[in-house]
Amino acid sequence: MPRRVFVTGMGLVSPLGNDVAQAFERLYAGESAVRRVNSGSGLPGGDAIVAPATFELGDVIPRARARFMARASQMAVLGAG
């Protein structure tokens, strides 16, 4: 018997924004979240190209618990909340 899946909502934590409306608005506007980060070393190839996702834990995850969670796990909980 096939299993059914029902999507009841969407949530995300992304470099374009931490809510669906903001992220899609910026995506449709053609904005890029990719940035060059200077390493400060002065060596060729020392810079990095990244798309950082910033987020605040707020009241969703207590700080004591967040210390023992991987960053990806924190983002998954915030996106699901």
N, C-alpha and C positions, 0 to 999 in steps of 0.2 A: 504494500500500500504506500503510495507516494506521500511524503510529508509536505505540509503546507506551511508557508511562511507569510506572515502579514507584517508589512512595514507600517508602523503607526506614527512615525515621526522621523525627523532627521536632526542630527546634531553634529558639530564638528569643531575641531580646533585646528586652524590652518594659518599659514603665513598671510593669507588674504583677509582674515578676520575670524572671530570666534563665534559667529552666529551665521546661520545659513543665508539670511537675507543680505547681510553685508558682504559675505564672501562671493555670492553669485553676482551681486551688483558690481563689485570690483572686477570680477572675472569677465563679465559681459562688457565692461568699459575698456577692457584690454590692458588693465593694470598688471604689472609684474611685481612679485614679491622678492625676486632674486636681487641680491645685493653683493657687492664686492667688499670683503672685510680685509683690512690691512693688518698683516701680522706684526708689523713693526720691526721685523728682522732686517729689512733692507736687502734680503737675498732674492735673486730672481725666482719666481715661482712660489714665493712665500705667502702671497695673498690667496684668499679662498673665496669662492663664489658660493653663497649660501642663500637659503630661503628660510630664515628663522621664524618659528611660530612662538609667539609670546603669549602667556596666559597667567592668570592669577587663580590661585587655589580657592581664595575666598572662604566661604563657609561650607563648601562642598566636601572638602577633604581636610580633616584636622591636620595641623602641622606635624604632630607626633606620628601620625600614621603615614603621612606623605614622605617622611624621611626613609621609610622602608619600602617605598614603591618606586619602580623604575619610571623614568620620565614618560615613556610611552604608555604605561599603565595609568599614570595621572591624566594624560591627555584623553585616554579612552573613557575614563570615568567622567571627566568634565564634558566630553562630547555626548555621552549618553544621558547626562543629567539635564 
